[in-house]
Amino acid sequence: MADERYRGGGTIGGKWGCALAAVVGLPLLGLAILVSALGDCIPEEPCNHDLEWSLILGALVISLAVGVAIRALINRFVERGAGDS
C-alpha cells in the first residue's frame, strides 16, 4: 500500500535558498528604508525620490539572486550526492 501522507513541499535547496534570501534581504531592505527616511528633503531644494526606490529594488534583486543561486547550488550538490550511491 502506498504511503500518501504529506511530507512537506519543496526541495532542501529551495528551503535553504529562501532562508538565506531572507537573511540577506531583510537587513538590506531595512537599511534602504532607513537611508530613505534619513534622507528627507530640505524645503529649498527639490526632492529626488528615485534613489529610495532604486535602493529597495537593488535590495530585492540581491536577495533574489542569493536565493536562486543557493537553491541551485544545494540542489546540484544533493543530486550529485544521490547519483553516487
N, C-alpha and C positions, 0 to 999 in steps of 0.2 A: 504494500500500500504506500502510495506516495505521501510524503510529508509536505502539506500545503500551507504550513504556518508562515506568517510574515516574518522575515528575518532582517528587516531594515533595508532601506534603499541606498543606492549609490555605491561607488567604489571607495576603497580605502584612500586612493589618491584624491578623489573628489572631496572627501571629508577633510583631509589634511590641507588641501588647496583652499577650501572655503575657510577653514580656521586661520590659516596663515594670511589669507587676504584680509580677514577681519582684523588680525593683529597688526598688520601693516596699514590698512586703510583707515581704521578708526582714529589713530593718532594723527595721521596726515590730514584727515578731514577736520579734526579738532583744531589743528594748527592753522589750516586755511580759514576756518571760521574766526579764530582768534585774530589772525592778521587782518581779516576784513573788518572786524569790529574795532580794532585799534586804529585802523587807517581811515577814520572818519574824515570827511571833507571840512575844510575851513570855509567860512562864509564868503570870502572874497574870491575864491578860486572855483572853477567848475569841477565837478566830481567825475571820477573815472571809475565806474563800477565794473568795467570789463576785467580788471585784474582779479577781483574776488571770484568771478565765475571761472576764469582760467585756472586759478589755484584749485578750486573744487573739482573742475574737470580733470586737471592733472593728477590730483589725488585719487580720483576714481579710476583713471586709466592705469596708474601704477598698481593699485590694489587688484584690478582685474588681471593685469599682466602677471603679477605674482601668483594669483590663484590658478590661472590657467597653466603657467609654467610648472608649478609644484604638482598640480594634478597630473600633467603629462609625464613628468619625471618619475613620480612614485608609481604610477600605473605601469610605466615601462619597466621599472625595476621589479615589480611584482610579477608581471608577465614573463620576464626573463627568468626570474627565480622559479616560477611554476613550470616553465618549459624544461628546466634542468632535471627535475625529478621524474 
